[in-house]
Amino acid sequence: MAAKLRLAAALCALIAAVVVVWQTNPAGPAAGLHAQRIPTSLPVNNVSTTIKWPVIETVDPRPFHACEDIPYDVYERLGLAFTPPQPEDGLRCHLDAGNYQMAVEAFVWRTYEQTLPADAVELDIAGHRAAQYWIMKPTDWNDRWWITCMIAFKTSYGVIQQSVFYSPIYSPTAPDCLQVNMQRANELAPYYTF
C-alpha cells in the first residue's frame, strides 16, 4: 500500500513539473516572435531646463537627529546620559535619566495638527508652538504600565516629538512626568532644529 502511494506521489510530481515547464516556456508559433519598440511620440524640440509649474515640494528626509545633532555634553549636563544616547529606528534618540527614560524624535511625514490628540494643551515653549499631552501604554506583561507624557513641537518640516516615560514598578522615585518633560523641553529647545 505504501509503495503504491509513493508511486502515485512521484507520478503527480512528474506531471506537475511537466506542466510548470510547459507553461513557462511554451514551444509554439508565439515563441519565435520578438518584441519591437515603436516610438509613440515625436521628438521634443525647444526643451527648456527652467523649472516649470507645479513645483513639487520636497522635504529633507533627515532635518534633525537628536542623538547626532545635540552634543553629548549637553545630555550629560542635564542628567540624561545615565547610559549613552541610543539611536533607534527612524530619527528617534533614546535617552536614559536613571529613574525615567526620554525619547526625542523628528517626523517629516506627519504634521503638527495630525499629531495632536483631542485633549492636547497647546502652549509656547522657548518661542515655539508646542502641545503637551498624556499617553499610557501597557508593557509586554499587561500587568504593568509605562506612564508616558508627550510634548510635540511644530517645525517647518513636521514635528519634533519629545516623550518622558517610566514604569511606576521600576522607578521608586517616580518623576512628575509633565513637569519634567516641560523642564527638558525648555532646556533642549535651543538645540532643536525647527
Number of C-alpha atoms within 10 A of each C-alpha: 6 7 8 9 10 11 12 12 12 12 12 12 12 11 11 12 12 11 11 11 10 11 10 8 9 11 10 7 7 8 9 7 7 7 5 6 6 6 7 6 6 6 6 6 6 5 6 7 6 6 7 8 6 6 7 7 5 7 12 8 13 12 17 22 19 25 22 13 12 16 11 15 11 14 20 15 9 12 14 22 19 14 13 14 20 15 18 12 7 12 20 21 20 20 25 19 16 13 16 22 17 21 21 24 22 28 21 18 10 12 16 20 11 9 17 18 13 7 10 16 13 15 14 11 17 13 10 13 14 23 22 22 18 17 13 11 12 12 11 8 7 8 7 14 17 17 18 21 23 24 26 26 26 18 19 12 22 22 24 27 21 23 26 28 23 20 18 16 11 12 12 9 10 15 16 10 19 18 11 13 22 18 12 17 21 13 15 18 15 12 13 18 16 17
